Amino acid sequence: MPPSKRLKLTASIRALAVFILTGIAAAVALAHMDNLPAFIMIAPGYLVQAWLFETHRALGGFGYQVTMVGVSALVWSLLILSLSVAVWLLRRLVRRPPAA
């Protein structure tokens, strides 16, 4: 397998792992919304659900939970992955070139 294809495969596996972990964290946070860290974790899904309610498209029951967890997991995954890419690019930029 060429290195470039292996790198893409590794990146997609990492992205999937981060999404699954943030999804689990958001599901746990949905059950424990009585504390601040849980509310911060679930806040993106809460905002989307509030917007859906205002536009009369709100989902109830299981759809409510899927929206809250799914949107929160997606937002936090994108935030974590974009920060990790930014750190990777910054480290690459700051790294000294090899001595000749």
Gaussian input, Z-matrix of N, CA and C with variables (Angstrom, degrees):
# hf/3-21g

backbone

0 1
 N
 C     1     B1
 C     2     B2     1     A1
 N     3     B3     2     A2     1     D1
 C     4     B4     3     A3     2     D2
 C     5     B5     4     A4     3     D3
 N     6     B6     5     A5     4     D4
 C     7     B7     6     A6     5     D5
 C     8     B8     7     A7     6     D6
 N     9     B9     8     A8     7     D7
 C    10    B10     9     A9     8     D8
 C    11    B11    10    A10     9     D9
 N    12    B12    11    A11    10    D10
 C    13    B13    12    A12    11    D11
 C    14    B14    13    A13    12    D12
 N    15    B15    14    A14    13    D13
 C    16    B16    15    A15    14    D14
 C    17    B17    16    A16    15    D15
 N    18    B18    17    A17    16    D16
 C    19    B19    18    A18    17    D17
 C    20    B20    19    A19    18    D18
 N    21    B21    20    A20    19    D19
 C    22    B22    21    A21    20    D20
 C    23    B23    22    A22    21    D21
 N    24    B24    23    A23    22    D22
 C    25    B25    24    A24    23    D23
 C    26    B26    25    A25    24    D24
 N    27    B27    26    A26    25    D25
 C    28    B28    27    A27    26    D26
 C    29    B29    28    A28    27    D27
 N    30    B30    29    A29    28    D28
 C    31    B31    30    A30    29    D29
 C    32    B32    31    A31    30    D30
 N    33    B33    32    A32    31    D31
 C    34    B34    33    A33    32    D32
 C    35    B35    34    A34    33    D33
 N    36    B36    35    A35    34    D34
 C    37    B37    36    A36    35    D35
 C    38    B38    37    A37    36    D36
 N    39    B39    38    A38    37    D37
 C    40    B40    39    A39    38    D38
 C    41    B41    40    A40    39    D39
 N    42    B42    41    A41    40    D40
 C    43    B43    42    A42    41    D41
 C    44    B44    43    A43    42    D42
 N    45    B45    44    A44    43    D43
 C    46    B46    45    A45    44    D44
 C    47    B47    46    A46    45    D45
 N    48    B48    47    A47    46    D46
 C    49    B49    48    A48    47    D47
 C    50    B50    49    A49    48    D48
 N    51    B51    50    A50    49    D49
 C    52    B52    51    A51    50    D50
 C    53    B53    52    A52    51    D51
 N    54    B54    53    A53    52    D52
 C    55    B55    54    A54    53    D53
 C    56    B56    55    A55    54    D54
 N    57    B57    56    A56    55    D55
 C    58    B58    57    A57    56    D56
 C    59    B59    58    A58    57    D57
 N    60    B60    59    A59    58    D58
 C    61    B61    60    A60    59    D59
 C    62    B62    61    A61    60    D60
 N    63    B63    62    A62    61    D61
 C    64    B64    63    A63    62    D62
 C    65    B65    64    A64    63    D63
 N    66    B66    65    A65    64    D64
 C    67    B67    66    A66    65    D65
 C    68    B68    67    A67    66    D66
 N    69    B69    68    A68    67    D67
 C    70    B70    69    A69    68    D68
 C    71    B71    70    A70    69    D69
 N    72    B72    71    A71    70    D70
 C    73    B73    72    A72    71    D71
 C    74    B74    73    A73    72    D72
 N    75    B75    74    A74    73    D73
 C    76    B76    75    A75    74    D74
 C    77    B77    76    A76    75    D75
 N    78    B78    77    A77    76    D76
 C    79    B79    78    A78    77    D77
 C    80    B80    79    A79    78    D78
 N    81    B81    80    A80    79    D79
 C    82    B82    81    A81    80    D80
 C    83    B83    82    A82    81    D81
 N    84    B84    83    A83    82    D82
 C    85    B85    84    A84    83    D83
 C    86    B86    85    A85    84    D84
 N    87    B87    86    A86    85    D85
 C    88    B88    87    A87    86    D86
 C    89    B89    88    A88    87    D87
 N    90    B90    89    A89    88    D88
 C    91    B91    90    A90    89    D89
 C    92    B92    91    A91    90    D90
 N    93    B93    92    A92    91    D91
 C    94    B94    93    A93    92    D92
 C    95    B95    94    A94    93    D93
 N    96    B96    95    A95    94    D94
 C    97    B97    96    A96    95    D95
 C    98    B98    97    A97    96    D96
 N    99    B99    98    A98    97    D97
 C   100   B100    99    A99    98    D98
 C   101   B101   100   A100    99    D99
 N   102   B102   101   A101   100   D100
 C   103   B103   102   A102   101   D101
 C   104   B104   103   A103   102   D102
 N   105   B105   104   A104   103   D103
 C   106   B106   105   A105   104   D104
 C   107   B107   106   A106   105   D105
 N   108   B108   107   A107   106   D106
 C   109   B109   108   A108   107   D107
 C   110   B110   109   A109   108   D108
 N   111   B111   110   A110   109   D109
 C   112   B112   111   A111   110   D110
 C   113   B113   112   A112   111   D111
 N   114   B114   113   A113   112   D112
 C   115   B115   114   A114   113   D113
 C   116   B116   115   A115   114   D114
 N   117   B117   116   A116   115   D115
 C   118   B118   117   A117   116   D116
 C   119   B119   118   A118   117   D117
 N   120   B120   119   A119   118   D118
 C   121   B121   120   A120   119   D119
 C   122   B122   121   A121   120   D120
 N   123   B123   122   A122   121   D121
 C   124   B124   123   A123   122   D122
 C   125   B125   124   A124   123   D123
 N   126   B126   125   A125   124   D124
 C   127   B127   126   A126   125   D125
 C   128   B128   127   A127   126   D126
 N   129   B129   128   A128   127   D127
 C   130   B130   129   A129   128   D128
 C   131   B131   130   A130   129   D129
 N   132   B132   131   A131   130   D130
 C   133   B133   132   A132   131   D131
 C   134   B134   133   A133   132   D132
 N   135   B135   134   A134   133   D133
 C   136   B136   135   A135   134   D134
 C   137   B137   136   A136   135   D135
 N   138   B138   137   A137   136   D136
 C   139   B139   138   A138   137   D137
 C   140   B140   139   A139   138   D138
 N   141   B141   140   A140   139   D139
 C   142   B142   141   A141   140   D140
 C   143   B143   142   A142   141   D141
 N   144   B144   143   A143   142   D142
 C   145   B145   144   A144   143   D143
 C   146   B146   145   A145   144   D144
 N   147   B147   146   A146   145   D145
 C   148   B148   147   A147   146   D146
 C   149   B149   148   A148   147   D147
 N   150   B150   149   A149   148   D148
 C   151   B151   150   A150   149   D149
 C   152   B152   151   A151   150   D150
 N   153   B153   152   A152   151   D151
 C   154   B154   153   A153   152   D152
 C   155   B155   154   A154   153   D153
 N   156   B156   155   A155   154   D154
 C   157   B157   156   A156   155   D155
 C   158   B158   157   A157   156   D156
 N   159   B159   158   A158   157   D157
 C   160   B160   159   A159   158   D158
 C   161   B161   160   A160   159   D159
 N   162   B162   161   A161   160   D160
 C   163   B163   162   A162   161   D161
 C   164   B164   163   A163   162   D162
 N   165   B165   164   A164   163   D163
 C   166   B166   165   A165   164   D164
 C   167   B167   166   A166   165   D165
 N   168   B168   167   A167   166   D166
 C   169   B169   168   A168   167   D167
 C   170   B170   169   A169   168   D168
 N   171   B171   170   A170   169   D169
 C   172   B172   171   A171   170   D170
 C   173   B173   172   A172   171   D171
 N   174   B174   173   A173   172   D172
 C   175   B175   174   A174   173   D173
 C   176   B176   175   A175   174   D174
 N   177   B177   176   A176   175   D175
 C   178   B178   177   A177   176   D176
 C   179   B179   178   A178   177   D177
 N   180   B180   179   A179   178   D178
 C   181   B181   180   A180   179   D179
 C   182   B182   181   A181   180   D180
 N   183   B183   182   A182   181   D181
 C   184   B184   183   A183   182   D182
 C   185   B185   184   A184   183   D183
 N   186   B186   185   A185   184   D184
 C   187   B187   186   A186   185   D185
 C   188   B188   187   A187   186   D186
 N   189   B189   188   A188   187   D187
 C   190   B190   189   A189   188   D188
 C   191   B191   190   A190   189   D189
 N   192   B192   191   A191   190   D190
 C   193   B193   192   A192   191   D191
 C   194   B194   193   A193   192   D192
 N   195   B195   194   A194   193   D193
 C   196   B196   195   A195   194   D194
 C   197   B197   196   A196   195   D195
 N   198   B198   197   A197   196   D196
 C   199   B199   198   A198   197   D197
 C   200   B200   199   A199   198   D198
 N   201   B201   200   A200   199   D199
 C   202   B202   201   A201   200   D200
 C   203   B203   202   A202   201   D201
 N   204   B204   203   A203   202   D202
 C   205   B205   204   A204   203   D203
 C   206   B206   205   A205   204   D204
 N   207   B207   206   A206   205   D205
 C   208   B208   207   A207   206   D206
 C   209   B209   208   A208   207   D207
 N   210   B210   209   A209   208   D208
 C   211   B211   210   A210   209   D209
 C   212   B212   211   A211   210   D210
 N   213   B213   212   A212   211   D211
 C   214   B214   213   A213   212   D212
 C   215   B215   214   A214   213   D213
 N   216   B216   215   A215   214   D214
 C   217   B217   216   A216   215   D215
 C   218   B218   217   A217   216   D216
 N   219   B219   218   A218   217   D217
 C   220   B220   219   A219   218   D218
 C   221   B221   220   A220   219   D219
 N   222   B222   221   A221   220   D220
 C   223   B223   222   A222   221   D221
 C   224   B224   223   A223   222   D222
 N   225   B225   224   A224   223   D223
 C   226   B226   225   A225   224   D224
 C   227   B227   226   A226   225   D225
 N   228   B228   227   A227   226   D226
 C   229   B229   228   A228   227   D227
 C   230   B230   229   A229   228   D228
 N   231   B231   230   A230   229   D229
 C   232   B232   231   A231   230   D230
 C   233   B233   232   A232   231   D231
 N   234   B234   233   A233   232   D232
 C   235   B235   234   A234   233   D233
 C   236   B236   235   A235   234   D234
 N   237   B237   236   A236   235   D235
 C   238   B238   237   A237   236   D236
 C   239   B239   238   A238   237   D237
 N   240   B240   239   A239   238   D238
 C   241   B241   240   A240   239   D239
 C   242   B242   241   A241   240   D240
 N   243   B243   242   A242   241   D241
 C   244   B244   243   A243   242   D242
 C   245   B245   244   A244   243   D243
 N   246   B246   245   A245   244   D244
 C   247   B247   246   A246   245   D245
 C   248   B248   247   A247   246   D246
 N   249   B249   248   A248   247   D247
 C   250   B250   249   A249   248   D248
 C   251   B251   250   A250   249   D249
 N   252   B252   251   A251   250   D250
 C   253   B253   252   A252   251   D251
 C   254   B254   253   A253   252   D252
 N   255   B255   254   A254   253   D253
 C   256   B256   255   A255   254   D254
 C   257   B257   256   A256   255   D255
 N   258   B258   257   A257   256   D256
 C   259   B259   258   A258   257   D257
 C   260   B260   259   A259   258   D258
 N   261   B261   260   A260   259   D259
 C   262   B262   261   A261   260   D260
 C   263   B263   262   A262   261   D261
 N   264   B264   263   A263   262   D262
 C   265   B265   264   A264   263   D263
 C   266   B266   265   A265   264   D264
 N   267   B267   266   A266   265   D265
 C   268   B268   267   A267   266   D266
 C   269   B269   268   A268   267   D267
 N   270   B270   269   A269   268   D268
 C   271   B271   270   A270   269   D269
 C   272   B272   271   A271   270   D270
 N   273   B273   272   A272   271   D271
 C   274   B274   273   A273   272   D272
 C   275   B275   274   A274   273   D273
 N   276   B276   275   A275   274   D274
 C   277   B277   276   A276   275   D275
 C   278   B278   277   A277   276   D276
 N   279   B279   278   A278   277   D277
 C   280   B280   279   A279   278   D278
 C   281   B281   280   A280   279   D279
 N   282   B282   281   A281   280   D280
 C   283   B283   282   A282   281   D281
 C   284   B284   283   A283   282   D282
 N   285   B285   284   A284   283   D283
 C   286   B286   285   A285   284   D284
 C   287   B287   286   A286   285   D285
 N   288   B288   287   A287   286   D286
 C   289   B289   288   A288   287   D287
 C   290   B290   289   A289   288   D288
 N   291   B291   290   A290   289   D289
 C   292   B292   291   A291   290   D290
 C   293   B293   292   A292   291   D291
 N   294   B294   293   A293   292   D292
 C   295   B295   294   A294   293   D293
 C   296   B296   295   A295   294   D294
 N   297   B297   296   A296   295   D295
 C   298   B298   297   A297   296   D296
 C   299   B299   298   A298   297   D297

   B1=1.4528
   B2=1.5352
   B3=1.3339
   B4=1.4709
   B5=1.5357
   B6=1.3277
   B7=1.4747
   B8=1.5248
   B9=1.3323
   B10=1.4696
   B11=1.5300
   B12=1.3220
   B13=1.4628
   B14=1.5258
   B15=1.3190
   B16=1.4591
   B17=1.5227
   B18=1.3414
   B19=1.4579
   B20=1.5255
   B21=1.3349
   B22=1.4663
   B23=1.5224
   B24=1.3288
   B25=1.4520
   B26=1.5241
   B27=1.3086
   B28=1.4585
   B29=1.5229
   B30=1.3213
   B31=1.4664
   B32=1.5229
   B33=1.3168
   B34=1.4604
   B35=1.5254
   B36=1.3187
   B37=1.4661
   B38=1.5253
   B39=1.3235
   B40=1.4655
   B41=1.5245
   B42=1.3243
   B43=1.4658
   B44=1.5257
   B45=1.3177
   B46=1.4572
   B47=1.5247
   B48=1.3187
   B49=1.4656
   B50=1.5205
   B51=1.3234
   B52=1.4679
   B53=1.5229
   B54=1.3388
   B55=1.4679
   B56=1.5289
   B57=1.3075
   B58=1.4703
   B59=1.5305
   B60=1.3200
   B61=1.4671
   B62=1.5282
   B63=1.3238
   B64=1.4680
   B65=1.5296
   B66=1.3199
   B67=1.4695
   B68=1.5139
   B69=1.3264
   B70=1.4670
   B71=1.5275
   B72=1.3272
   B73=1.4682
   B74=1.5261
   B75=1.3260
   B76=1.4716
   B77=1.5270
   B78=1.3327
   B79=1.4618
   B80=1.5264
   B81=1.3182
   B82=1.4654
   B83=1.5256
   B84=1.3195
   B85=1.4697
   B86=1.5264
   B87=1.3271
   B88=1.4601
   B89=1.5240
   B90=1.3197
   B91=1.4643
   B92=1.5261
   B93=1.3310
   B94=1.4702
   B95=1.5188
   B96=1.3222
   B97=1.4638
   B98=1.5234
   B99=1.3260
   B100=1.4515
   B101=1.5292
   B102=1.3343
   B103=1.4638
   B104=1.5245
   B105=1.3199
   B106=1.4643
   B107=1.5297
   B108=1.3296
   B109=1.4720
   B110=1.5300
   B111=1.3227
   B112=1.4651
   B113=1.5223
   B114=1.3173
   B115=1.4585
   B116=1.5266
   B117=1.3336
   B118=1.4610
   B119=1.5223
   B120=1.3268
   B121=1.4621
   B122=1.5288
   B123=1.3073
   B124=1.4665
   B125=1.5323
   B126=1.3357
   B127=1.4674
   B128=1.5308
   B129=1.3428
   B130=1.4755
   B131=1.5272
   B132=1.3199
   B133=1.4674
   B134=1.5120
   B135=1.3279
   B136=1.4629
   B137=1.5247
   B138=1.3396
   B139=1.4673
   B140=1.5263
   B141=1.3247
   B142=1.4721
   B143=1.5179
   B144=1.3217
   B145=1.4637
   B146=1.5263
   B147=1.3324
   B148=1.4694
   B149=1.5223
   B150=1.3399
   B151=1.4604
   B152=1.5268
   B153=1.3298
   B154=1.4663
   B155=1.5231
   B156=1.3236
   B157=1.4545
   B158=1.5275
   B159=1.3280
   B160=1.4658
   B161=1.5267
   B162=1.3158
   B163=1.4647
   B164=1.5264
   B165=1.3269
   B166=1.4660
   B167=1.5246
   B168=1.3273
   B169=1.4605
   B170=1.5306
   B171=1.3103
   B172=1.4661
   B173=1.5178
   B174=1.3127
   B175=1.4514
   B176=1.5233
   B177=1.3040
   B178=1.4555
   B179=1.5132
   B180=1.3079
   B181=1.4573
   B182=1.5115
   B183=1.3263
   B184=1.4575
   B185=1.5281
   B186=1.3370
   B187=1.4635
   B188=1.5148
   B189=1.3267
   B190=1.4710
   B191=1.5231
   B192=1.3211
   B193=1.4615
   B194=1.5215
   B195=1.3280
   B196=1.4628
   B197=1.5290
   B198=1.3289
   B199=1.4620
   B200=1.5232
   B201=1.3212
   B202=1.4603
   B203=1.5233
   B204=1.3152
   B205=1.4628
   B206=1.5240
   B207=1.3245
   B208=1.4645
   B209=1.5212
   B210=1.3122
   B211=1.4671
   B212=1.5259
   B213=1.3167
   B214=1.4619
   B215=1.5262
   B216=1.3258
   B217=1.4659
   B218=1.5228
   B219=1.3197
   B220=1.4628
   B221=1.5269
   B222=1.3177
   B223=1.4656
   B224=1.5307
   B225=1.3217
   B226=1.4643
   B227=1.5170
   B228=1.3419
   B229=1.4685
   B230=1.5241
   B231=1.3214
   B232=1.4623
   B233=1.5211
   B234=1.3145
   B235=1.4598
   B236=1.5287
   B237=1.3063
   B238=1.4709
   B239=1.5248
   B240=1.3341
   B241=1.4613
   B242=1.5244
   B243=1.3257
   B244=1.4622
   B245=1.5286
   B246=1.3245
   B247=1.4630
   B248=1.5256
   B249=1.3220
   B250=1.4696
   B251=1.5274
   B252=1.3232
   B253=1.4679
   B254=1.5214
   B255=1.3335
   B256=1.4600
   B257=1.5240
   B258=1.3141
   B259=1.4642
   B260=1.5236
   B261=1.3220
   B262=1.4624
   B263=1.5304
   B264=1.3389
   B265=1.4623
   B266=1.5281
   B267=1.3163
   B268=1.4615
   B269=1.5329
   B270=1.3139
   B271=1.4671
   B272=1.5218
   B273=1.3286
   B274=1.4582
   B275=1.5298
   B276=1.3119
   B277=1.4575
   B278=1.5323
   B279=1.3163
   B280=1.4609
   B281=1.5273
   B282=1.3033
   B283=1.4565
   B284=1.5207
   B285=1.3041
   B286=1.4593
   B287=1.5197
   B288=1.3218
   B289=1.4754
   B290=1.5344
   B291=1.3147
   B292=1.4632
   B293=1.5259
   B294=1.3198
   B295=1.4636
   B296=1.5333
   B297=1.3167
   B298=1.4719
   B299=1.4977
   A1=108.07
   A2=117.22
   A3=120.03
   A4=110.84
   A5=117.24
   A6=120.65
   A7=113.37
   A8=117.88
   A9=119.30
   A10=110.78
   A11=116.52
   A12=119.65
   A13=110.17
   A14=116.81
   A15=120.97
   A16=110.21
   A17=117.27
   A18=121.48
   A19=110.76
   A20=116.99
   A21=120.51
   A22=110.49
   A23=117.08
   A24=121.26
   A25=110.68
   A26=116.99
   A27=121.27
   A28=110.73
   A29=117.39
   A30=120.81
   A31=110.86
   A32=117.71
   A33=119.50
   A34=111.19
   A35=117.31
   A36=119.70
   A37=109.86
   A38=117.22
   A39=120.15
   A40=111.51
   A41=116.60
   A42=120.31
   A43=110.53
   A44=117.18
   A45=120.92
   A46=110.81
   A47=116.58
   A48=120.26
   A49=111.35
   A50=117.10
   A51=120.49
   A52=110.15
   A53=117.61
   A54=120.54
   A55=110.96
   A56=117.28
   A57=120.27
   A58=110.31
   A59=116.98
   A60=119.85
   A61=112.23
   A62=117.50
   A63=119.09
   A64=110.82
   A65=117.03
   A66=119.73
   A67=111.88
   A68=116.56
   A69=120.20
   A70=110.28
   A71=116.21
   A72=119.61
   A73=111.29
   A74=117.14
   A75=120.08
   A76=111.28
   A77=117.28
   A78=120.07
   A79=111.14
   A80=116.39
   A81=119.88
   A82=109.70
   A83=116.85
   A84=120.81
   A85=111.23
   A86=117.59
   A87=120.70
   A88=110.90
   A89=116.17
   A90=120.12
   A91=112.48
   A92=117.78
   A93=121.32
   A94=110.79
   A95=117.30
   A96=120.08
   A97=113.22
   A98=117.93
   A99=120.08
   A100=112.72
   A101=117.74
   A102=119.30
   A103=109.71
   A104=115.62
   A105=122.16
   A106=114.17
   A107=121.22
   A108=119.31
   A109=113.21
   A110=116.68
   A111=119.56
   A112=110.39
   A113=117.27
   A114=119.90
   A115=111.34
   A116=117.05
   A117=120.19
   A118=110.08
   A119=116.72
   A120=120.71
   A121=111.62
   A122=117.44
   A123=121.37
   A124=112.13
   A125=118.50
   A126=122.77
   A127=114.43
   A128=121.18
   A129=118.40
   A130=113.24
   A131=116.98
   A132=120.06
   A133=111.95
   A134=116.41
   A135=121.38
   A136=110.49
   A137=116.71
   A138=120.09
   A139=111.84
   A140=116.52
   A141=119.85
   A142=110.38
   A143=117.35
   A144=120.33
   A145=110.72
   A146=117.88
   A147=120.96
   A148=110.69
   A149=116.82
   A150=119.89
   A151=110.47
   A152=116.71
   A153=119.58
   A154=111.06
   A155=117.60
   A156=121.39
   A157=110.60
   A158=116.53
   A159=120.60
   A160=111.64
   A161=117.49
   A162=120.41
   A163=112.49
   A164=116.58
   A165=123.85
   A166=112.60
   A167=116.85
   A168=121.57
   A169=110.93
   A170=116.93
   A171=120.94
   A172=111.23
   A173=114.15
   A174=120.86
   A175=108.56
   A176=115.25
   A177=118.59
   A178=110.90
   A179=115.89
   A180=121.63
   A181=113.22
   A182=115.64
   A183=121.27
   A184=111.46
   A185=117.87
   A186=121.47
   A187=112.34
   A188=115.65
   A189=120.93
   A190=109.99
   A191=116.98
   A192=121.31
   A193=111.62
   A194=116.86
   A195=120.30
   A196=110.45
   A197=117.09
   A198=120.77
   A199=110.71
   A200=116.49
   A201=120.46
   A202=111.03
   A203=117.36
   A204=121.18
   A205=110.88
   A206=117.51
   A207=121.59
   A208=113.12
   A209=116.71
   A210=120.25
   A211=110.60
   A212=116.99
   A213=119.78
   A214=111.01
   A215=117.20
   A216=120.49
   A217=110.77
   A218=117.22
   A219=120.55
   A220=111.49
   A221=117.38
   A222=121.22
   A223=110.71
   A224=117.40
   A225=119.85
   A226=111.46
   A227=117.83
   A228=120.17
   A229=110.77
   A230=116.46
   A231=119.59
   A232=111.62
   A233=116.92
   A234=120.46
   A235=111.17
   A236=117.23
   A237=121.15
   A238=110.53
   A239=116.88
   A240=119.75
   A241=112.13
   A242=117.49
   A243=118.79
   A244=111.01
   A245=117.70
   A246=119.62
   A247=111.24
   A248=117.27
   A249=118.94
   A250=111.32
   A251=117.79
   A252=120.40
   A253=110.44
   A254=117.13
   A255=120.23
   A256=111.03
   A257=117.47
   A258=120.83
   A259=109.97
   A260=117.31
   A261=121.59
   A262=110.80
   A263=116.92
   A264=120.51
   A265=111.29
   A266=116.50
   A267=120.26
   A268=111.25
   A269=117.15
   A270=120.35
   A271=111.12
   A272=115.74
   A273=120.08
   A274=111.04
   A275=116.29
   A276=121.29
   A277=111.56
   A278=116.14
   A279=121.22
   A280=111.89
   A281=117.99
   A282=121.60
   A283=110.89
   A284=115.28
   A285=120.21
   A286=109.94
   A287=115.46
   A288=117.53
   A289=109.37
   A290=117.49
   A291=119.30
   A292=111.30
   A293=115.02
   A294=120.04
   A295=109.90
   A296=114.91
   A297=119.08
   A298=113.09
   D1=129.60
   D2=180.00
   D3=-63.87
   D4=148.99
   D5=-177.90
   D6=-59.43
   D7=-35.56
   D8=-178.32
   D9=-66.94
   D10=-37.92
   D11=179.19
   D12=-70.40
   D13=-37.62
   D14=178.19
   D15=-65.04
   D16=-38.06
   D17=179.01
   D18=-65.26
   D19=-41.49
   D20=178.23
   D21=-65.49
   D22=-40.33
   D23=178.92
   D24=-64.53
   D25=-42.21
   D26=178.70
   D27=-64.18
   D28=-41.24
   D29=179.60
   D30=-65.25
   D31=-39.73
   D32=179.94
   D33=-70.28
   D34=-34.25
   D35=176.72
   D36=-67.80
   D37=-40.79
   D38=176.49
   D39=-62.43
   D40=-42.46
   D41=179.52
   D42=-63.61
   D43=-41.34
   D44=178.39
   D45=-65.43
   D46=-40.56
   D47=178.38
   D48=-63.60
   D49=-42.65
   D50=178.35
   D51=-64.25
   D52=-40.81
   D53=178.94
   D54=-63.90
   D55=-42.38
   D56=179.67
   D57=-64.99
   D58=-44.13
   D59=179.96
   D60=-64.99
   D61=-41.33
   D62=177.79
   D63=-70.26
   D64=-30.94
   D65=174.85
   D66=-64.76
   D67=-42.06
   D68=176.64
   D69=-64.59
   D70=-43.18
   D71=179.17
   D72=-63.48
   D73=-38.90
   D74=178.88
   D75=-68.93
   D76=-36.62
   D77=177.92
   D78=-65.81
   D79=-40.14
   D80=176.80
   D81=-67.36
   D82=-40.10
   D83=-179.64
   D84=-64.67
   D85=-33.81
   D86=179.33
   D87=-64.05
   D88=-33.25
   D89=178.95
   D90=-79.92
   D91=-15.05
   D92=-176.48
   D93=-127.64
   D94=54.01
   D95=-177.05
   D96=-79.72
   D97=13.04
   D98=179.68
   D99=-90.24
   D100=3.20
   D101=175.45
   D102=-127.90
   D103=157.46
   D104=-171.95
   D105=-64.04
   D106=-45.55
   D107=179.64
   D108=-60.23
   D109=-37.40
   D110=177.76
   D111=-66.83
   D112=-40.33
   D113=179.51
   D114=-66.39
   D115=-37.34
   D116=177.42
   D117=-65.60
   D118=-38.81
   D119=179.27
   D120=-64.17
   D121=-38.23
   D122=-174.13
   D123=-95.04
   D124=-2.01
   D125=-174.57
   D126=-56.91
   D127=-43.13
   D128=179.09
   D129=-59.84
   D130=-41.51
   D131=177.01
   D132=-66.43
   D133=-35.97
   D134=178.09
   D135=-63.95
   D136=-40.95
   D137=178.56
   D138=-64.74
   D139=-41.92
   D140=178.62
   D141=-65.46
   D142=-42.09
   D143=179.28
   D144=-64.90
   D145=-36.82
   D146=176.85
   D147=-65.96
   D148=-39.39
   D149=177.09
   D150=-64.96
   D151=-41.90
   D152=177.40
   D153=-62.54
   D154=-36.70
   D155=178.19
   D156=-65.10
   D157=-42.98
   D158=-179.10
   D159=-66.16
   D160=-32.16
   D161=179.59
   D162=-92.46
   D163=11.05
   D164=178.27
   D165=60.90
   D166=35.47
   D167=176.15
   D168=-123.40
   D169=19.16
   D170=-175.10
   D171=-63.73
   D172=144.62
   D173=177.36
   D174=-98.44
   D175=145.61
   D176=179.43
   D177=-115.35
   D178=165.15
   D179=175.95
   D180=63.75
   D181=-124.20
   D182=-177.14
   D183=-67.89
   D184=-33.69
   D185=177.60
   D186=-62.33
   D187=-34.95
   D188=176.42
   D189=-62.07
   D190=-47.40
   D191=-178.83
   D192=-66.64
   D193=-40.78
   D194=179.36
   D195=-64.37
   D196=-41.02
   D197=178.50
   D198=-63.55
   D199=-47.45
   D200=-177.93
   D201=-62.07
   D202=-47.85
   D203=-177.06
   D204=-72.08
   D205=-45.41
   D206=-176.83
   D207=-63.11
   D208=-47.94
   D209=-179.44
   D210=-66.54
   D211=-41.93
   D212=178.92
   D213=-63.46
   D214=-44.01
   D215=178.76
   D216=-62.42
   D217=-41.59
   D218=-179.91
   D219=-64.96
   D220=-46.24
   D221=-178.43
   D222=-64.12
   D223=-47.61
   D224=-178.74
   D225=-67.98
   D226=-35.44
   D227=176.91
   D228=-63.52
   D229=-46.37
   D230=179.07
   D231=-63.36
   D232=-38.21
   D233=178.14
   D234=-65.16
   D235=-46.58
   D236=-179.54
   D237=-64.62
   D238=-45.06
   D239=-178.43
   D240=-67.24
   D241=-39.47
   D242=179.82
   D243=-69.30
   D244=-35.84
   D245=175.44
   D246=-66.70
   D247=-38.82
   D248=179.28
   D249=-67.88
   D250=-36.63
   D251=176.22
   D252=-67.47
   D253=-39.00
   D254=178.22
   D255=-63.69
   D256=-41.49
   D257=177.85
   D258=-65.55
   D259=-41.92
   D260=178.73
   D261=-60.81
   D262=-44.85
   D263=179.12
   D264=-66.19
   D265=-39.58
   D266=178.96
   D267=-65.39
   D268=-42.22
   D269=177.44
   D270=-63.76
   D271=-37.65
   D272=178.63
   D273=-67.60
   D274=-35.97
   D275=179.84
   D276=-71.43
   D277=-39.22
   D278=-175.75
   D279=-81.13
   D280=-25.37
   D281=-176.84
   D282=-57.74
   D283=137.72
   D284=-179.98
   D285=-70.73
   D286=145.36
   D287=175.03
   D288=-71.52
   D289=149.65
   D290=-179.08
   D291=-63.90
   D292=145.47
   D293=-179.64
   D294=-70.02
   D295=139.51
   D296=-177.52
   D297=-89.74

